[in-house]
Amino acid sequence: MQKFHIKRNDIVVVIAGSHKGKQGKVLSILPAKNRAIVEGVAMIKRHLKKSTEHPQGAIVEREGSVHVSNLMLLARYEASKRAKKPAVAAQA
């Protein structure tokens, strides 16, 4: 079994890729693919067939997966130099 630097229910920040800067809670980890599903990040549209729940069919938005190497724990991100620090006001 592989060990990752993040786990389910951690708050993470995307540090690379097209979703850089977004943050959310880890919903699940996909160890076979080295990917994680993060709440509100990498949203994809899924087309559903007609069924009893969706008589007209539907287009549903849900989270896609992000590679774990592109994720960093929020606490670690804020402690690092990556996070934009607020400018300190000049004292007179």
Beta strands, then each sheet from edge to edge (+ up, - down):
strand 1: 11-14
strand 2: 23-30
strand 3: 35-38
strand 4: 43-48
strand 5: 58-63
strand 6: 65-67
strand 7: 71-73
sheet 1: 6+ 3- 2+ 1- 7+
sheet 2: 4+ 5-
end
